[in-house]
Amino acid sequence: MSRDLATRLREGTKQSHAVAENTVFMQCFFKGIVETQPFRLLIANLYFVYIALEEELERYQEHPVVGMICFPELNRCQNLVKDLAFYYGENWREQITPSSSTNAYVTHIQNLVNTTPELLVAHAYVRYMGDLSGGSSLRTMVRAAIKLPPDKGTALYEFDSLPIAEARKTFKAKYRHALNSLPIGHSLSQKIIDEANYAFQLNHDILHELETEVKAAIDKDVFDLIVSQHRTNSNSSHVIQSSYNSTNLIAAE
C-alpha cells in the first residue's frame, strides 16, 4: 500500500504547480482576461490530451494499480465535445488540430503505457483533480469574461454526478483514499510523483504555446505589462504563487 501518496503528490508537485501557474496565459486568466479564440484553442488542445488519457485509462481499467483510480464520472471527453460544438460548430472535428506541445503530451502518454502503465496515475491526478478543485471558479471566470449563454461553453468544468461543492469535496477524499491504497512500493510511488511533475511541465508547454493567441486577442499594452510581470516573477529567487492557486486550469489538489 502506498501510504500517504496523496500528500506526497501534493507536496512533491508544489513547485511545478507554481511554475505552471506563472505563465502569461494563466496570469491573464487570473486577471479575468479571457478571450474566445485563445480559450477555444485551449479547449481543443485539451480534447486531444483527454482522448489519449481516457483511451489508455479505459484500456487499463482492469490493471491492479491503474484500475483503482479509474472513475468514469471524471471523464471529460464528452463534455469537451459539447464545448467544441459550441465554439466551432457541428463540423468542429475538421477545424481543430493539436499544437506541437499537445502532440508531445499525447505521444508521451501513449508511449509510457508500453513500459510503465502505472504512471497513468500521475496524469490522471494532475488533470482530474485540477478540474475538480478549480473547475467551478474557472467556470464562473470564463462565463463572466466571455458572456456565454446559460448552458453553453463551459462543460469542461461541469460534473453532472458531482454538481455541488460538498459532493466534489467528498469525491476528492475518495480519490485520495484510492491513491493511498494503491498496491505499490516507495520506488514506484516516487516515479509517480516525478511523472506528475512532468505532467505539469507538459501542461505548462501547452499554455505557453498559446501565448501568441492571447497577444493577438488583447490590448498590446496590457499584454506587455503582464509579460513584464511574468518575467519578474520568473526571475525571482522564489516562484511567486498566485493568490488564485486553488482555481487554476491544471493544479491538482
Secondary structure, DSSP 8 states (H G I E B T S, - for coil): --TTHHHHHHHHTHHHHHHHHSSHHHHHHHTT---HHHHHHHHHHHHHHHHHHHHHHHHTTTSTTGGGG--GGG--HHHHHHHHHHHH-TTGGGT----HHHHHHHHHHHHHTTT-GGGHHHHHHHHHHHHHHHHHHHHHHHHHHHT--TTSS-GGG--TT--SHHHHHHHHHHHHHHHHT-S--HHHHHHHHHHHHHHHHHHHHHHHHTHHHHHHHS-HHHHHHHHHHHHHHHHSSS----TTTTS-SS---
